[in-house]
Amino acid sequence: MRKELVAFDRERHRPQPLFQSHQCRRRLQFRALRRLVPLIETGSHSWHLLQDRLARTSSVGVDLDMRSWFYHRTLPECGDLLCVFPDVTMHYPANITIGTEVFINRGVNISAPAPVTLGDHSLVGPYVVINSGNHRFSDAGRRIRDQGHDIAPITIGKDVWLGAHVSVLAGVNVGEGAVVGAGAVVSRDIPAYAIAVGVPARVVGQRS
């Protein structure tokens, strides 16, 4: 494994004319983006259009810088050193708060009809779903889509790691330093520094 990493690092530093040309074009687009964003209301149709276009760019170089800057600049509360990978989608962005040095991997979907908070230094794995709203379905005589929603805030504490494909449901608090294993469905609170796995997520250990 060590040899593979060394080989990758060596290859990365060779001349890459295609990448350099792409970077030049992206720098010009970044300048235009900086002038455009102050004119756009967070959560508007234009905001979502820009989010969609930036989500389709790569995970390296200026592409990564542009996408992370866009969220840092437009979310109402967002700390420094945010890193957002491709294919991320945020709904109701005015209700989303992100701390300092948060990493959001590719394919993450955050829907925030009620407030969603990601604490400092948290890590959100690929294809995680965080949704602070749920469909009501108790009345079998009515279509589910006509029964409205229940919404409740979600808080992800500092230094939390959500593994790939985790789902976090409305009203949940994930305590500081907790780790949630891949594929878990978090339907109730997770204590600080706990290790939780499964469907529904249950605590199986504690970080020492």
Buried (B, 14 or more C-beta within 10 A) or exposed (E): EEEEEEEEEEEEEEEEEEEEEBBEEBEEBBEEBEEEBEEBEBBEEEBBEBBEBBBEBBBEBBBBBBBBBBBBBBBEEBBEEBBBBBBBEBBBBEBBBBBBBBBBBBBBBBBBBBBBBBBBBBBBBBBBBBBBBBEEEEEEEEEEEEEEEBBBBBBBBBBBBBBBBBBBBBBBBBBBBBBBBBBBBBBEBBBBBBBBBBEEBEEEEEEE
